Amino acid sequence: MQKFAGLFKDTQTIMSDILPYLPERPVKPREHGVTMMMDKGLSFRQAEDFLESSGHLTDLIKLGFGTSLVTPGLDKKIKLYKDAGIRVYVGGTLFEAFAARSMFDDYRKFIDKLGLDTCEVSDGSILLPHDVKCEYISKLSKNYTVLSEVGSKEAGILIAPAKWISMMNSELEAGSWKVIAEARESGNVGIYRPNGTAHVLLVNRILSKVPGDRVLWEAPNKSQQAWFIKHLGANVNLGNIAHDDVIPLETLRLGLRGDTFFQYLPEELSHLKQSAN
């Protein structure tokens, strides 16, 4: 529905006129500073409500894991999202479900039937030789915008930083638009420790060798979102955001929430920061 597409188009300008010291955010369609919302089965009416409140802040919508097979009226909802200028794709787990059954061509027919021009290639649940994964990426990138996910969904499976870097760069070379750093919707695997805190060494090692604007960091929890914004700035790419967390995330990006309040204020105002003592 086109009524949502131009809504809040000049929000950044309006906010800057009201309040100084806000970080600059690129306008949609964005190549960096993107927000990916994870739709785990919203109804059509819920999707309409989401777009009215948060569509202007959302760049990508992932139809989580295999929900697209069991969500009624999915074609109508996808059209709604696309008409609002948002890229939509089915979860990487569904790609893996097709790949595990040797049904790659059927996967392409499935996403074509849904009218999708974006897709995700992952291997978080199945063992997939990396050269085969890159071959899938290369084939799909000829006709679709491809996101590929790196990291296991299983707790306790650790991947060395050098291997993360190698896989990410290989997948970008194969044709991925962005590589997704795995965390699951729980936010306690992949780039995070079991308690949900970031693997700082791993993230820094990745950033030393992989272009930051080509990485989308899954960050379902507020503390994780705040950590990445403090570490990488307002325009870090973040994903697996719940539908009712998109606006709260934008306030984190802009320093309009306690966790990032002093992120962009000038040094002369630092005396206003409350002491922990």
N, C-alpha and C positions, 0 to 999 in steps of 0.2 A: 504494500500500500504506500503510494508515493507521499501520502500526508506525513509520514514519519521521516522521509529522507532528508528534508531540509530543516527539520526541527532543531533548534539550538545551534544553528550553523555558525553564528557569531558569538557563541558563549564565551570563548577565550577573550575576545575584545571587550565584551561587556564586563567580565570579571575584572580585567586589568584596569578598566576605567573606575571601578568601584574600590579596588584594593590593590595597592602596589606590592612589589616583591613576590609575584607569583611566577613560577617557571613557565617558559614558553612551551606549549604543546603543539605538535604539528596537527594540521587539520586532516580529516579523512578525505581520500583514502591514504592511510599512513603506511610507511615502510618501516618505521621504528616507533617505539612507544605504544605498541599495539596491545589491546586487551582482548583476550579470548575467553568468552563465556562458555561454560559447560552446561548444556541443556540435557538434563537427565530424564526428560519426559514431560516437559511443560505442555499444558493443553493449549489449544489455539487461543483461547481467551487470555490465558496467562502470558502467552507470547505477545499478544497485542498490548497488554498492560506493561510488559517488560520494555517493549519498543517505545512506548509513550514516555516512560521514565528514563530509560537507560540506553536506548538505541543509538543516540548520538555519541555515546562513549564506547561503543562496542565495535570492534573491527572483524572479529571472527566468532563464529558459533560452532562448537563441536557437539554433535549429537552423540553423547557419551556412550562408550563401549558398544554394546549391541542393541541399544534402545531403538534404533531406527527400524528394526525388524518387528517391533511390538507396539509402536506408537501409532494410534489411529490418526487418519487425516494428515499424514506426514507431508504429502505433496503441497497441501494448502499452507502448512506452517513454513515450509522451506521457501515458498514463493513470497510469503509475508516478510521473512527475514531478508531475502535477496532484494526485494523491492525497497527495503530500507537501506540498501547499500552495504550489506554485511555479507562476508564470505561464509558459506556454510559447508561443513564436511562431516562425514560419518567417522566415528571413532576408529582408531587404529586397531583395536581389538577385533572389530568386525572384518577389517582387511585380513587380519591373521586367521580368522575363522574360515574365510574363503581360501586363503593360501594353504592352510593346513589340509584342506580337502582337494588341493590341486584344481581350484576353480577360479583362477585369475581372470580369465575372460568373462566369466559370469559376474565377477566383482565389477568389472568395467561396465558391463551391461546394467548392473544394478544401480550404480551411481549415475549413469547416463539417463536411466529411466526416471530418477529423482531430479534430473536437471542440474546436477552439481558440476561445477568446474574446478573444485578444490578437493583434495583428498589427503589422507594420511597413511604413510607406510611405517609400520612399527614391527618390532620383534620382541616385545616385552614379555609375551606369554609362551612363545614357541622358539625352538632352536632353529635359526635360519642363518645359513652361511652368509657372511657379510657381503661377499661378491654377488650372491643371488639377490640380497636385499637391494644393493645398489643397481642391479639390473632392473628390478621392479621400478625403482625410482626413475631410472633413465627412460624406460618405456612410458611411464605415466606422465613424466614431465613434458613430453611432446604434445600432450593434449590438455593437461590439467596443471593447476598450481599445486605443487606437492610440498607438504610438510612431512618430515620424517622424525621419528622419535628414537632417542638413544637412551639406553638404560633398562634394567630389568624391573618388572613389577613385583618380583619376589624379595621379601625382606631377607637380609643376610647374604645376598649375592652382590659381591663387591667387584667393581670394574676399575682397573688401574687408571689413573688420570691420563697417562699416555695413550691408552686404548680409547678412552672417551674422545680425546682430541683427534686421533687418527680416524675414528669412525665418523665423527662430525664433519671433518674436512672432506673425507671421501664421499659422504652423502651430499654435501654441498656441491662438490665437483660433478656428482652424478646428475644433479638437476634439482635438488631441493631448494625451495625458496627460503625456508627457515628450518633449522633443526630444533627439535623440542627436547629439553632436558627433563627426563622422566622423574615424576614424584608421586604419581597416582593421585586420585582425588582425596586420599587420606593424608598426603604430604609427609610420609615417613619412610620413604625408600628413595633410591636413586641419588639425587643431589642432597638429600636430607638424611640426618641420623634418625634412629628409631624414635627419639624424643621430639622430632620435628625441627631441630635446629639445622642450619645449613652446614654442609661440608665445605668450610671456608677454603681450605687448601685446594680441594677439587675445583671449586668455582673459579678461584684465581688462576689455577693452572689452565683451565679451559679458556679463560679470557686472554691469557697470554699468547694463545696460538689460534684462536677462532674469533672472527670478527663479532663483536658483541651485538651488533644490530641484526645479525643473522641467527641469533639464538633466542628461542622463546622458553622462558623458565616457568615451569609449572609451579604455582605458588597458591595453593588453595586456602591457606591460613593467613590471618592478618599479620601475625608476627613475621612470617616469611615474606609477605609483600613489603612490609616496612623495611626489612633487612635489605632486600634488593634495591629499593628506592634510595635508601641511605648509601648503599654501596655503589650503585651505578646511575643514580639520578632519576628524575621524573619520567624519562622516556625509555625506561627499560621495558622490554617485551615480557608480558606476564600472562599466564594461562591457567586453565582449570579454575576460573573464578566463578563462584556461585551466582545465580541470576540476581539475588538480592544483595550481592556484595560489589557490584560494578560501580555504583555511585560512591559507597564508602572507599573503594580503592582509588577512585579519582581524587577524593579529598586527601588521601595519603600522598598521591603523586604531587598535589599542589601545596602541601604543607598546611592543610586546613584541618588537621587532626593531630592530637597530642603526640603521637609517635614520630611525626616528621615536622612538628611545628616550627622548629628553629632551623630547618634544613636550608631555607632560602633567605632568611632574614639577614640583614647586614650585621657585621661584627659589632657595630656600636649599640645594637639592641641586645647583645648577648647577656648584658647585666640583668635582663628581665627573666632569664631562665631560673626556675626554682632550683634551689640547692637540695641535694639528696640528704643533707645533714639536718 
